[in-house]
Amino acid sequence: MRALSVRNLFVRFPGQERPALEDVSFDLEEGELAVIVGPNGCGKTTLLRAVLGLLPYTGEILVFERAVASAYGKIGYVPQRLPFDPMLPLTVREAIRMPIPSDDASSEAAFTEAVETLGVARYLDEPLAVLSGGELKRALLARALVMRPRLLVLDEPEASVDVAGEETLYDLLERAVAERGVTALVSSHELELVSRHADRVLCLNRRLLCSGAPSEVFTAENLGRLFGQAPALYVHRHGRPEAP
């Protein structure tokens, strides 16, 4: 089944001469880990926000063959930045449990499953404000998974995370996709990470320039079209990363 279908998507902000997104179309199959790449200002976050139904657009977006407005509960979201005041006296446990509607057995099982999948049990009672970048992203991913979504949307999950933490985070994301059968749509600027973890890459610069497996997309010609020149894929030199 198609997890996400985008057709002829246009997004235009007030006062802009050119659309932020122009005639973007693509499909994601259930169980895929797809990553959007492109230069700063290319529309990565705008595309994710459109999929989440957070801004107006023209065109069509279907999540599991349903309109975005009726897909509540099917989408989990991990923002690039903390969606709370960092000084709010909120623990990791409280932040993860926040989306849970009740304390029934199903909700408790979902909470336990998310905590175990992301390995956050050891700091559940710590305030969010004291977490490292990697720990915080794990907590936010657990918060997204606690509702057992079918589609995960992540905006640059590696932001503010160290090199070892980036690798671990993508490993955990792959595990969530494989074990839970969810589909993930991620924006990223880390091409080397994307080349090793993505099933599909979407090259975006207002328009969708190309898409496909990393080995097909990451050619000098495509990267030159996307970035204006072909950037080198920087390989992180480290051993097996420790948990962030």
Sequence and secondary structure as in RCSB ss.txt:
>XXXX:A:sequence
MRALSVRNLFVRFPGQERPALEDVSFDLEEGELAVIVGPNGCGKTTLLRAVLGLLPYTGEILVFERAVASAYGKI
GYVPQRLPFDPMLPLTVREAIRMPIPSDDASSEAAFTEAVETLGVARYLDEPLAVLSGGELKRALLARALVMRPR
LLVLDEPEASVDVAGEETLYDLLERAVAERGVTALVSSHELELVSRHADRVLCLNRRLLCSGAPSEVFTAENLGR
LFGQAPALYVHRHGRPEAP
>XXXX:A:secstr
 EEEEEEEEEE  TT SS SEEEEEEEEETT EEEEE STTSSHHHHHHHHTT S  EEEEEETTEEGGG TTSE
EEE SS SS TTS  BHHHHHHTT    SHHHHHHHHHHHHHHT GGGTTSBGGG  HHHHHHHHHHHHHTT  S
EEEEE TTTT  HHHHHHHHHHHHHHHHHH  EEEEE S HHHHHHH SEEEEESSSEEEEE HHHH  HHHHHH
HHSS         SS    
